[in-house]
Amino acid sequence: MYEPIRTKSIHSMADDDAYPHRSREEELDIQLAGHLSALLAVTDELGIDDAAEQIASQIARLRGTPPVRHAGLRGSDTAALHRRAHDLAGRALVVAASRADTAVAILSAERMDAHAAALAEPRLVGAP
């Protein structure tokens, strides 16, 4: 009726040494650098140069190389950009907290506050 399996499972056939493995810290570094890169793109688009430089320096610290920068689209909906930047800073804050990166956590919290304050300005309400 039942015959035992004589071949190895496909899950055990793969040579584990042939595939790179990363530690949890390395994975969190990659994730944090990605969130910060997205935040940098939106910050560049908003034209907030001093904050962009701070974000870029943190990305360079995490990746070991400076980030790729672009000029931004300019002319996009400012309120939508601030909302997006606020969300991205929040994501970066969560990852920074889980990897105990105080510098990025403080920077992310400051960016969240700055974007929340910008959204509270009456000129942004209903702005195109």
A tleap script that builds the chain and sets N, CA, C and O, in Angstrom:
source leaprc.protein.ff14SB
mol = sequence {
  NMET TYR GLU PRO ILE ARG THR LYS SER ILE
  HIE SER MET ALA ASP ASP ASP ALA TYR PRO
  HIE ARG SER ARG GLU GLU GLU LEU ASP ILE
  GLN LEU ALA GLY HIE LEU SER ALA LEU LEU
  ALA VAL THR ASP GLU LEU GLY ILE ASP ASP
  ALA ALA GLU GLN ILE ALA SER GLN ILE ALA
  ARG LEU ARG GLY THR PRO PRO VAL ARG HIE
  ALA GLY LEU ARG GLY SER ASP THR ALA ALA
  LEU HIE ARG ARG ALA HIE ASP LEU ALA GLY
  ARG ALA LEU VAL VAL ALA ALA SER ARG ALA
  ASP THR ALA VAL ALA ILE LEU SER ALA GLU
  ARG MET ASP ALA HIE ALA ALA ALA LEU ALA
  GLU PRO ARG LEU VAL GLY ALA CPRO
}
set mol.1.N position { 0.808 -1.202 0.000 }
set mol.1.CA position { 0.000 0.000 0.000 }
set mol.1.C position { 0.851 1.266 0.000 }
set mol.1.O position { 0.798 2.075 -0.927 }
set mol.2.N position { 1.618 1.410 1.042 }
set mol.2.CA position { 2.431 2.617 1.149 }
set mol.2.C position { 3.887 2.234 1.005 }
set mol.2.O position { 4.393 1.353 1.701 }
set mol.3.N position { 4.536 2.904 0.102 }
set mol.3.CA position { 5.960 2.661 -0.085 }
set mol.3.C position { 6.710 3.921 0.325 }
set mol.3.O position { 6.340 5.012 -0.107 }
set mol.4.N position { 7.720 3.811 1.120 }
set mol.4.CA position { 8.440 5.010 1.571 }
set mol.4.C position { 9.106 5.728 0.396 }
set mol.4.O position { 9.493 5.111 -0.596 }
set mol.5.N position { 9.224 7.025 0.536 }
set mol.5.CA position { 9.876 7.839 -0.491 }
set mol.5.C position { 11.363 7.545 -0.455 }
set mol.5.O position { 11.994 7.590 0.601 }
set mol.6.N position { 11.913 7.244 -1.615 }
set mol.6.CA position { 13.322 6.852 -1.663 }
set mol.6.C position { 14.244 7.979 -2.111 }
set mol.6.O position { 15.462 7.889 -1.957 }
set mol.7.N position { 13.672 9.023 -2.658 }
set mol.7.CA position { 14.516 10.132 -3.096 }
set mol.7.C position { 14.445 11.257 -2.070 }
set mol.7.O position { 13.522 11.341 -1.259 }
set mol.8.N position { 15.438 12.102 -2.137 }
set mol.8.CA position { 15.468 13.236 -1.220 }
set mol.8.C position { 14.391 14.243 -1.619 }
set mol.8.O position { 14.029 14.360 -2.790 }
set mol.9.N position { 13.907 14.939 -0.652 }
set mol.9.CA position { 12.945 16.004 -0.890 }
set mol.9.C position { 13.613 17.125 -1.683 }
set mol.9.O position { 14.811 17.368 -1.544 }
set mol.10.N position { 12.835 17.793 -2.502 }
set mol.10.CA position { 13.401 18.916 -3.259 }
set mol.10.C position { 13.840 20.029 -2.318 }
set mol.10.O position { 14.700 20.838 -2.666 }
set mol.11.N position { 13.259 20.070 -1.144 }
set mol.11.CA position { 13.620 21.102 -0.176 }
set mol.11.C position { 14.978 20.840 0.458 }
set mol.11.O position { 15.641 21.773 0.910 }
set mol.12.N position { 15.388 19.612 0.494 }
set mol.12.CA position { 16.697 19.303 1.069 }
set mol.12.C position { 17.760 19.126 -0.007 }
set mol.12.O position { 18.942 18.984 0.309 }
set mol.13.N position { 17.355 19.135 -1.268 }
set mol.13.CA position { 18.309 18.934 -2.356 }
set mol.13.C position { 19.123 20.187 -2.642 }
set mol.13.O position { 20.255 20.099 -3.118 }
set mol.14.N position { 18.565 21.329 -2.358 }
set mol.14.CA position { 19.280 22.574 -2.651 }
set mol.14.C position { 20.497 22.692 -1.748 }
set mol.14.O position { 20.434 22.398 -0.555 }
set mol.15.N position { 21.572 23.116 -2.320 }
set mol.15.CA position { 22.790 23.315 -1.559 }
set mol.15.C position { 22.678 24.650 -0.842 }
set mol.15.O position { 22.734 25.704 -1.475 }
set mol.16.N position { 22.523 24.611 0.463 }
set mol.16.CA position { 22.323 25.835 1.230 }
set mol.16.C position { 23.497 26.790 1.117 }
set mol.16.O position { 23.308 28.000 1.235 }
set mol.17.N position { 24.685 26.294 0.897 }
set mol.17.CA position { 25.850 27.158 0.782 }
set mol.17.C position { 25.883 27.903 -0.551 }
set mol.17.O position { 26.624 28.876 -0.695 }
set mol.18.N position { 25.101 27.464 -1.512 }
set mol.18.CA position { 25.097 28.104 -2.825 }
set mol.18.C position { 24.279 29.389 -2.828 }
set mol.18.O position { 24.406 30.191 -3.754 }
set mol.19.N position { 23.451 29.603 -1.824 }
set mol.19.CA position { 22.595 30.781 -1.770 }
set mol.19.C position { 23.045 31.684 -0.634 }
set mol.19.O position { 23.321 31.222 0.473 }
set mol.20.N position { 23.115 32.974 -0.921 }
set mol.20.CA position { 23.541 33.892 0.150 }
set mol.20.C position { 22.444 34.020 1.213 }
set mol.20.O position { 21.254 34.076 0.901 }
set mol.21.N position { 22.864 34.063 2.429 }
set mol.21.CA position { 21.933 34.250 3.530 }
set mol.21.C position { 22.316 35.533 4.261 }
set mol.21.O position { 23.496 35.821 4.460 }
set mol.22.N position { 21.307 36.293 4.656 }
set mol.22.CA position { 21.562 37.534 5.372 }
set mol.22.C position { 20.998 37.418 6.783 }
set mol.22.O position { 20.043 36.685 7.040 }
set mol.23.N position { 21.612 38.153 7.670 }
set mol.23.CA position { 21.126 38.176 9.040 }
set mol.23.C position { 19.903 39.092 9.120 }
set mol.23.O position { 19.605 39.835 8.185 }
set mol.24.N position { 19.218 39.028 10.229 }
set mol.24.CA position { 18.049 39.889 10.450 }
set mol.24.C position { 18.477 41.355 10.389 }
set mol.24.O position { 17.761 42.186 9.830 }
set mol.25.N position { 19.629 41.674 10.955 }
set mol.25.CA position { 20.122 43.053 10.957 }
set mol.25.C position { 20.398 43.547 9.538 }
set mol.25.O position { 20.090 44.689 9.195 }
set mol.26.N position { 20.981 42.674 8.722 }
set mol.26.CA position { 21.240 43.055 7.326 }
set mol.26.C position { 19.929 43.282 6.573 }
set mol.26.O position { 19.815 44.224 5.789 }
set mol.27.N position { 18.954 42.427 6.811 }
set mol.27.CA position { 17.647 42.592 6.169 }
set mol.27.C position { 16.989 43.896 6.598 }
set mol.27.O position { 16.406 44.600 5.774 }
set mol.28.N position { 17.080 44.222 7.894 }
set mol.28.CA position { 16.501 45.476 8.381 }
set mol.28.C position { 17.234 46.685 7.817 }
set mol.28.O position { 16.610 47.704 7.521 }
set mol.29.N position { 18.555 46.583 7.665 }
set mol.29.CA position { 19.318 47.666 7.043 }
set mol.29.C position { 18.843 47.916 5.617 }
set mol.29.O position { 18.662 49.063 5.207 }
set mol.30.N position { 18.645 46.848 4.874 }
set mol.30.CA position { 18.184 46.961 3.491 }
set mol.30.C position { 16.792 47.585 3.439 }
set mol.30.O position { 16.527 48.473 2.629 }
set mol.31.N position { 15.914 47.111 4.309 }
set mol.31.CA position { 14.553 47.641 4.345 }
set mol.31.C position { 14.551 49.118 4.754 }
set mol.31.O position { 13.835 49.926 4.162 }
set mol.32.N position { 15.342 49.467 5.755 }
set mol.32.CA position { 15.400 50.849 6.216 }
set mol.32.C position { 15.975 51.762 5.138 }
set mol.32.O position { 15.467 52.862 4.921 }
set mol.33.N position { 17.018 51.319 4.471 }
set mol.33.CA position { 17.602 52.120 3.388 }
set mol.33.C position { 16.595 52.319 2.258 }
set mol.33.O position { 16.572 53.376 1.629 }
set mol.34.N position { 15.768 51.318 1.999 }
set mol.34.CA position { 14.732 51.453 0.968 }
set mol.34.C position { 13.681 52.483 1.341 }
set mol.34.O position { 13.294 53.306 0.511 }
set mol.35.N position { 13.216 52.443 2.586 }
set mol.35.CA position { 12.230 53.434 3.042 }
set mol.35.C position { 12.824 54.841 3.010 }
set mol.35.O position { 12.168 55.798 2.597 }
set mol.36.N position { 14.075 54.947 3.451 }
set mol.36.CA position { 14.718 56.260 3.434 }
set mol.36.C position { 14.950 56.761 2.012 }
set mol.36.O position { 14.857 57.962 1.757 }
set mol.37.N position { 15.250 55.860 1.090 }
set mol.37.CA position { 15.441 56.262 -0.313 }
set mol.37.C position { 14.146 56.805 -0.909 }
set mol.37.O position { 14.156 57.794 -1.643 }
set mol.38.N position { 13.038 56.153 -0.588 }
set mol.38.CA position { 11.742 56.642 -1.069 }
set mol.38.C position { 11.422 57.990 -0.438 }
set mol.38.O position { 10.911 58.887 -1.107 }
set mol.39.N position { 11.724 58.133 0.853 }
set mol.39.CA position { 11.513 59.410 1.534 }
set mol.39.C position { 12.396 60.494 0.932 }
set mol.39.O position { 11.969 61.640 0.790 }
set mol.40.N position { 13.625 60.133 0.578 }
set mol.40.CA position { 14.540 61.089 -0.055 }
set mol.40.C position { 13.983 61.580 -1.391 }
set mol.40.O position { 14.063 62.769 -1.699 }
set mol.41.N position { 13.428 60.677 -2.175 }
set mol.41.CA position { 12.871 61.070 -3.474 }
set mol.41.C position { 11.734 62.071 -3.297 }
set mol.41.O position { 11.656 63.058 -4.028 }
set mol.42.N position { 10.862 61.825 -2.341 }
set mol.42.CA position { 9.739 62.743 -2.101 }
set mol.42.C position { 10.254 64.057 -1.527 }
set mol.42.O position { 9.763 65.126 -1.888 }
set mol.43.N position { 11.235 63.984 -0.637 }
set mol.43.CA position { 11.816 65.193 -0.038 }
set mol.43.C position { 12.497 66.040 -1.101 }
set mol.43.O position { 12.383 67.265 -1.090 }
set mol.44.N position { 13.205 65.392 -2.017 }
set mol.44.CA position { 13.805 66.122 -3.138 }
set mol.44.C position { 12.731 66.783 -3.988 }
set mol.44.O position { 12.890 67.919 -4.434 }
set mol.45.N position { 11.640 66.066 -4.208 }
set mol.45.CA position { 10.559 66.620 -5.019 }
set mol.45.C position { 9.917 67.827 -4.344 }
set mol.45.O position { 9.497 68.769 -5.016 }
set mol.46.N position { 9.843 67.798 -3.025 }
set mol.46.CA position { 9.300 68.935 -2.283 }
set mol.46.C position { 10.292 70.094 -2.214 }
set mol.46.O position { 9.908 71.220 -1.896 }
set mol.47.N position { 11.561 69.825 -2.509 }
set mol.47.CA position { 12.579 70.873 -2.494 }
set mol.47.C position { 13.074 71.215 -1.103 }
set mol.47.O position { 13.510 72.343 -0.872 }
set mol.48.N position { 13.022 70.279 -0.172 }
set mol.48.CA position { 13.490 70.517 1.195 }
set mol.48.C position { 14.930 70.008 1.277 }
set mol.48.O position { 15.179 68.864 1.657 }
set mol.49.N position { 15.861 70.873 0.916 }
set mol.49.CA position { 17.245 70.465 0.724 }
set mol.49.C position { 17.961 70.036 2.004 }
set mol.49.O position { 18.694 69.048 1.987 }
set mol.50.N position { 17.766 70.753 3.112 }
set mol.50.CA position { 18.491 70.398 4.332 }
set mol.50.C position { 18.051 69.026 4.854 }
set mol.50.O position { 18.886 68.232 5.285 }
set mol.51.N position { 16.766 68.751 4.819 }
set mol.51.CA position { 16.264 67.442 5.251 }
set mol.51.C position { 16.746 66.353 4.286 }
set mol.51.O position { 17.086 65.249 4.713 }
set mol.52.N position { 16.774 66.663 3.001 }
set mol.52.CA position { 17.230 65.688 2.010 }
set mol.52.C position { 18.681 65.301 2.255 }
set mol.52.O position { 19.045 64.134 2.106 }
set mol.53.N position { 19.506 66.261 2.626 }
set mol.53.CA position { 20.913 65.963 2.899 }
set mol.53.C position { 21.064 65.071 4.133 }
set mol.53.O position { 21.907 64.174 4.154 }
set mol.54.N position { 20.247 65.318 5.161 }
set mol.54.CA position { 20.287 64.479 6.353 }
set mol.54.C position { 19.868 63.045 6.024 }
set mol.54.O position { 20.490 62.086 6.481 }
set mol.55.N position { 18.821 62.914 5.238 }
set mol.55.CA position { 18.340 61.584 4.844 }
set mol.55.C position { 19.398 60.880 3.996 }
set mol.55.O position { 19.670 59.695 4.190 }
set mol.56.N position { 19.994 61.616 3.057 }
set mol.56.CA position { 21.021 61.036 2.185 }
set mol.56.C position { 22.224 60.550 2.987 }
set mol.56.O position { 22.811 59.520 2.654 }
set mol.57.N position { 22.596 61.275 4.034 }
set mol.57.CA position { 23.741 60.839 4.834 }
set mol.57.C position { 23.426 59.556 5.598 }
set mol.57.O position { 24.309 58.717 5.781 }
set mol.58.N position { 22.188 59.392 6.043 }
set mol.58.CA position { 21.809 58.154 6.724 }
set mol.58.C position { 21.771 56.971 5.752 }
set mol.58.O position { 22.163 55.858 6.104 }
set mol.59.N position { 21.301 57.219 4.538 }
set mol.59.CA position { 21.296 56.159 3.516 }
set mol.59.C position { 22.727 55.739 3.205 }
set mol.59.O position { 23.015 54.548 3.085 }
set mol.60.N position { 23.621 56.710 3.074 }
set mol.60.CA position { 25.023 56.411 2.793 }
set mol.60.C position { 25.634 55.601 3.933 }
set mol.60.O position { 26.437 54.701 3.690 }
set mol.61.N position { 25.267 55.907 5.153 }
set mol.61.CA position { 25.785 55.152 6.299 }
set mol.61.C position { 25.296 53.708 6.262 }
set mol.61.O position { 26.063 52.785 6.537 }
set mol.62.N position { 24.021 53.510 5.923 }
set mol.62.CA position { 23.451 52.163 5.897 }
set mol.62.C position { 23.973 51.344 4.731 }
set mol.62.O position { 24.268 50.159 4.890 }
set mol.63.N position { 24.090 51.954 3.564 }
set mol.63.CA position { 24.489 51.221 2.353 }
set mol.63.C position { 25.982 51.206 2.108 }
set mol.63.O position { 26.506 50.322 1.431 }
set mol.64.N position { 26.663 52.195 2.667 }
set mol.64.CA position { 28.097 52.293 2.417 }
set mol.64.C position { 28.428 53.118 1.194 }
set mol.64.O position { 29.603 53.352 0.912 }
set mol.65.N position { 27.423 53.564 0.460 }
set mol.65.CA position { 27.612 54.417 -0.715 }
set mol.65.C position { 26.536 55.493 -0.713 }
set mol.65.O position { 25.451 55.280 -0.172 }
set mol.66.N position { 26.821 56.649 -1.314 }
set mol.66.CA position { 25.791 57.690 -1.358 }
set mol.66.C position { 24.626 57.277 -2.260 }
set mol.66.O position { 24.816 56.543 -3.229 }
set mol.67.N position { 23.425 57.748 -1.937 }
set mol.67.CA position { 22.261 57.365 -2.736 }
set mol.67.C position { 22.222 58.095 -4.077 }
set mol.67.O position { 22.821 59.156 -4.254 }
set mol.68.N position { 21.509 57.497 -4.994 }
set mol.68.CA position { 21.272 58.133 -6.286 }
set mol.68.C position { 20.210 59.202 -6.072 }
set mol.68.O position { 19.178 58.940 -5.455 }
set mol.69.N position { 20.455 60.386 -6.571 }
set mol.69.CA position { 19.514 61.498 -6.377 }
set mol.69.C position { 18.919 61.874 -7.728 }
set mol.69.O position { 19.523 61.653 -8.778 }
set mol.70.N position { 17.731 62.444 -7.675 }
set mol.70.CA position { 17.121 62.964 -8.897 }
set mol.70.C position { 16.526 64.320 -8.594 }
set mol.70.O position { 16.338 64.679 -7.432 }
set mol.71.N position { 16.233 65.065 -9.626 }
set mol.71.CA position { 15.763 66.434 -9.455 }
set mol.71.C position { 14.317 66.495 -8.974 }
set mol.71.O position { 13.885 67.532 -8.470 }
set mol.72.N position { 13.579 65.434 -9.115 }
set mol.72.CA position { 12.175 65.463 -8.706 }
set mol.72.C position { 11.299 65.998 -9.820 }
set mol.72.O position { 11.781 66.608 -10.774 }
set mol.73.N position { 10.014 65.762 -9.685 }
set mol.73.CA position { 9.089 66.162 -10.734 }
set mol.73.C position { 8.725 67.634 -10.675 }
set mol.73.O position { 8.478 68.253 -11.710 }
set mol.74.N position { 8.688 68.197 -9.488 }
set mol.74.CA position { 8.295 69.592 -9.283 }
set mol.74.C position { 6.951 69.855 -9.966 }
set mol.74.O position { 6.782 69.593 -11.157 }
set mol.75.N position { 6.036 70.359 -9.216 }
set mol.75.CA position { 4.728 70.646 -9.768 }
set mol.75.C position { 3.677 69.633 -9.377 }
set mol.75.O position { 2.515 69.768 -9.759 }
set mol.76.N position { 4.068 68.609 -8.615 }
set mol.76.CA position { 3.101 67.623 -8.144 }
set mol.76.C position { 2.274 68.222 -7.018 }
set mol.76.O position { 2.604 69.283 -6.488 }
set mol.77.N position { 1.207 67.541 -6.662 }
set mol.77.CA position { 0.335 67.981 -5.578 }
set mol.77.C position { 1.131 68.000 -4.276 }
set mol.77.O position { 1.542 66.950 -3.783 }
set mol.78.N position { 1.346 69.179 -3.725 }
set mol.78.CA position { 2.172 69.336 -2.529 }
set mol.78.C position { 1.585 68.607 -1.334 }
set mol.78.O position { 2.318 67.960 -0.586 }
set mol.79.N position { 0.280 68.700 -1.141 }
set mol.79.CA position { -0.353 68.025 -0.007 }
set mol.79.C position { -0.180 66.504 -0.115 }
set mol.79.O position { 0.089 65.832 0.882 }
set mol.80.N position { -0.333 65.976 -1.313 }
set mol.80.CA position { -0.161 64.531 -1.516 }
set mol.80.C position { 1.283 64.116 -1.246 }
set mol.80.O position { 1.530 63.048 -0.685 }
set mol.81.N position { 2.234 64.957 -1.642 }
set mol.81.CA position { 3.640 64.656 -1.385 }
set mol.81.C position { 3.936 64.648 0.112 }
set mol.81.O position { 4.664 63.785 0.603 }
set mol.82.N position { 3.368 65.612 0.833 }
set mol.82.CA position { 3.567 65.653 2.286 }
set mol.82.C position { 2.939 64.437 2.961 }
set mol.82.O position { 3.514 63.884 3.898 }
set mol.83.N position { 1.771 64.017 2.495 }
set mol.83.CA position { 1.150 62.808 3.063 }
set mol.83.C position { 2.016 61.588 2.790 }
set mol.83.O position { 2.219 60.755 3.673 }
set mol.84.N position { 2.520 61.485 1.585 }
set mol.84.CA position { 3.381 60.355 1.219 }
set mol.84.C position { 4.656 60.371 2.051 }
set mol.84.O position { 5.087 59.331 2.550 }
set mol.85.N position { 5.260 61.544 2.202 }
set mol.85.CA position { 6.486 61.657 2.986 }
set mol.85.C position { 6.221 61.312 4.452 }
set mol.85.O position { 7.052 60.672 5.097 }
set mol.86.N position { 5.086 61.726 4.974 }
set mol.86.CA position { 4.722 61.406 6.357 }
set mol.86.C position { 4.604 59.894 6.531 }
set mol.86.O position { 5.104 59.337 7.509 }
set mol.87.N position { 3.946 59.234 5.586 }
set mol.87.CA position { 3.797 57.772 5.645 }
set mol.87.C position { 5.161 57.065 5.549 }
set mol.87.O position { 5.429 56.122 6.293 }
set mol.88.N position { 6.002 57.522 4.641 }
set mol.88.CA position { 7.320 56.904 4.474 }
set mol.88.C position { 8.193 57.105 5.715 }
set mol.88.O position { 8.919 56.199 6.125 }
set mol.89.N position { 8.117 58.296 6.304 }
set mol.89.CA position { 8.882 58.551 7.523 }
set mol.89.C position { 8.389 57.656 8.653 }
set mol.89.O position { 9.181 57.199 9.476 }
set mol.90.N position { 7.080 57.405 8.694 }
set mol.90.CA position { 6.525 56.503 9.698 }
set mol.90.C position { 7.029 55.080 9.521 }
set mol.90.O position { 7.350 54.403 10.498 }
set mol.91.N position { 7.099 54.629 8.282 }
set mol.91.CA position { 7.629 53.283 8.013 }
set mol.91.C position { 9.093 53.187 8.409 }
set mol.91.O position { 9.526 52.198 9.002 }
set mol.92.N position { 9.849 54.224 8.075 }
set mol.92.CA position { 11.265 54.239 8.450 }
set mol.92.C position { 11.417 54.244 9.970 }
set mol.92.O position { 12.326 53.608 10.504 }
set mol.93.N position { 10.541 54.953 10.663 }
set mol.93.CA position { 10.592 55.000 12.118 }
set mol.93.C position { 10.364 53.620 12.726 }
set mol.93.O position { 11.052 53.237 13.673 }
set mol.94.N position { 9.409 52.879 12.192 }
set mol.94.CA position { 9.127 51.538 12.706 }
set mol.94.C position { 10.329 50.616 12.525 }
set mol.94.O position { 10.700 49.886 13.444 }
set mol.95.N position { 10.933 50.650 11.351 }
set mol.95.CA position { 12.095 49.783 11.091 }
set mol.95.C position { 13.295 50.243 11.925 }
set mol.95.O position { 14.032 49.416 12.463 }
set mol.96.N position { 13.490 51.562 12.032 }
set mol.96.CA position { 14.602 52.079 12.827 }
set mol.96.C position { 14.455 51.682 14.292 }
set mol.96.O position { 15.441 51.365 14.957 }
set mol.97.N position { 13.234 51.700 14.785 }
set mol.97.CA position { 13.003 51.288 16.171 }
set mol.97.C position { 13.296 49.803 16.354 }
set mol.97.O position { 13.849 49.410 17.381 }
set mol.98.N position { 12.935 48.974 15.378 }
set mol.98.CA position { 13.159 47.541 15.522 }
set mol.98.C position { 14.630 47.171 15.407 }
set mol.98.O position { 15.046 46.132 15.920 }
set mol.99.N position { 15.419 48.000 14.746 }
set mol.99.CA position { 16.858 47.710 14.671 }
set mol.99.C position { 17.653 48.590 15.626 }
set mol.99.O position { 18.884 48.577 15.609 }
set mol.100.N position { 16.935 49.370 16.476 }
set mol.100.CA position { 17.547 50.220 17.505 }
set mol.100.C position { 18.514 51.236 16.914 }
set mol.100.O position { 19.600 51.451 17.452 }
set mol.101.N position { 18.121 51.860 15.808 }
set mol.101.CA position { 18.921 52.898 15.167 }
set mol.101.C position { 18.369 54.244 15.616 }
set mol.101.O position { 17.430 54.765 15.014 }
set mol.102.N position { 18.941 54.799 16.657 }
set mol.102.CA position { 18.434 56.024 17.266 }
set mol.102.C position { 18.507 57.213 16.313 }
set mol.102.O position { 17.579 58.021 16.257 }
set mol.103.N position { 19.597 57.326 15.567 }
set mol.103.CA position { 19.769 58.465 14.660 }
set mol.103.C position { 18.658 58.512 13.617 }
set mol.103.O position { 18.076 59.570 13.376 }
set mol.104.N position { 18.363 57.380 13.002 }
set mol.104.CA position { 17.318 57.341 11.980 }
set mol.104.C position { 15.941 57.491 12.614 }
set mol.104.O position { 15.052 58.102 12.021 }
set mol.105.N position { 15.755 56.944 13.806 }
set mol.105.CA position { 14.468 57.077 14.488 }
set mol.105.C position { 14.172 58.548 14.787 }
set mol.105.O position { 13.052 59.013 14.574 }
set mol.106.N position { 15.165 59.272 15.275 }
set mol.106.CA position { 14.978 60.698 15.563 }
set mol.106.C position { 14.718 61.465 14.281 }
set mol.106.O position { 13.809 62.293 14.230 }
set mol.107.N position { 15.508 61.200 13.237 }
set mol.107.CA position { 15.322 61.876 11.950 }
set mol.107.C position { 13.929 61.594 11.392 }
set mol.107.O position { 13.265 62.507 10.902 }
set mol.108.N position { 13.485 60.349 11.460 }
set mol.108.CA position { 12.165 59.983 10.941 }
set mol.108.C position { 11.050 60.677 11.713 }
set mol.108.O position { 10.088 61.168 11.122 }
set mol.109.N position { 11.183 60.714 13.030 }
set mol.109.CA position { 10.164 61.391 13.853 }
set mol.109.C position { 10.124 62.887 13.539 }
set mol.109.O position { 9.046 63.478 13.475 }
set mol.110.N position { 11.289 63.498 13.344 }
set mol.110.CA position { 11.336 64.921 12.976 }
set mol.110.C position { 10.665 65.156 11.630 }
set mol.110.O position { 9.932 66.129 11.456 }
set mol.111.N position { 10.922 64.252 10.668 }
set mol.111.CA position { 10.313 64.408 9.341 }
set mol.111.C position { 8.800 64.224 9.412 }
set mol.111.O position { 8.056 64.929 8.731 }
set mol.112.N position { 8.340 63.275 10.237 }
set mol.112.CA position { 6.897 63.088 10.404 }
set mol.112.C position { 6.265 64.357 10.959 }
set mol.112.O position { 5.225 64.799 10.473 }
set mol.113.N position { 6.897 64.947 11.985 }
set mol.113.CA position { 6.385 66.185 12.572 }
set mol.113.C position { 6.359 67.322 11.553 }
set mol.113.O position { 5.392 68.080 11.479 }
set mol.114.N position { 7.429 67.431 10.772 }
set mol.114.CA position { 7.507 68.503 9.781 }
set mol.114.C position { 6.426 68.353 8.712 }
set mol.114.O position { 5.813 69.342 8.308 }
set mol.115.N position { 6.190 67.132 8.254 }
set mol.115.CA position { 5.179 66.928 7.217 }
set mol.115.C position { 3.770 67.069 7.779 }
set mol.115.O position { 2.869 67.538 7.083 }
set mol.116.N position { 3.573 66.668 9.023 }
set mol.116.CA position { 2.260 66.867 9.663 }
set mol.116.C position { 1.981 68.354 9.831 }
set mol.116.O position { 0.854 68.805 9.625 }
set mol.117.N position { 2.997 69.109 10.203 }
set mol.117.CA position { 2.830 70.557 10.345 }
set mol.117.C position { 2.541 71.204 8.993 }
set mol.117.O position { 1.708 72.105 8.894 }
set mol.118.N position { 3.235 70.738 7.950 }
set mol.118.CA position { 2.993 71.286 6.611 }
set mol.118.C position { 1.569 70.983 6.146 }
set mol.118.O position { 0.935 71.808 5.488 }
set mol.119.N position { 1.075 69.800 6.492 }
set mol.119.CA position { -0.301 69.441 6.106 }
set mol.119.C position { -1.334 70.246 6.881 }
set mol.119.O position { -2.453 70.448 6.409 }
set mol.120.N position { -0.960 70.704 8.065 }
set mol.120.CA position { -1.893 71.488 8.882 }
set mol.120.C position { -2.018 72.934 8.397 }
set mol.120.O position { -2.946 73.639 8.793 }
set mol.121.N position { -1.106 73.373 7.557 }
set mol.121.CA position { -1.162 74.743 7.028 }
set mol.121.C position { -2.392 74.891 6.143 }
set mol.121.O position { -2.655 74.034 5.299 }
set mol.122.N position { -3.149 75.971 6.329 }
set mol.122.CA position { -4.386 76.143 5.552 }
set mol.122.C position { -4.160 76.257 4.047 }
set mol.122.O position { -5.051 75.915 3.270 }
set mol.123.N position { -3.008 76.722 3.624 }
set mol.123.CA position { -2.775 76.905 2.168 }
set mol.123.C position { -2.680 75.562 1.447 }
set mol.123.O position { -2.872 75.509 0.233 }
set mol.124.N position { -2.383 74.461 2.176 }
set mol.124.CA position { -2.286 73.154 1.537 }
set mol.124.C position { -3.624 72.456 1.423 }
set mol.124.O position { -3.765 71.519 0.637 }
set mol.125.N position { -4.595 72.886 2.179 }
set mol.125.CA position { -5.900 72.231 2.129 }
set mol.125.C position { -6.541 72.541 0.790 }
set mol.125.O position { -6.791 73.701 0.462 }
set mol.126.N position { -6.801 71.506 0.027 }
set mol.126.CA position { -7.416 71.664 -1.291 }
set mol.126.C position { -6.469 72.189 -2.346 }
set mol.126.O position { -6.909 72.594 -3.422 }
set mol.127.N position { -5.168 72.191 -2.060 }
set mol.127.CA position { -4.202 72.668 -3.052 }
set mol.127.C position { -4.061 71.649 -4.170 }
set mol.127.O position { -4.087 70.445 -3.911 }
set mol.128.N position { -3.915 72.100 -5.391 }
set mol.128.CA position { -3.744 71.162 -6.512 }
set mol.128.C position { -2.384 70.539 -6.526 }
set mol.128.O position { -2.084 69.729 -7.404 }
savepdb mol mol.pdb
quit
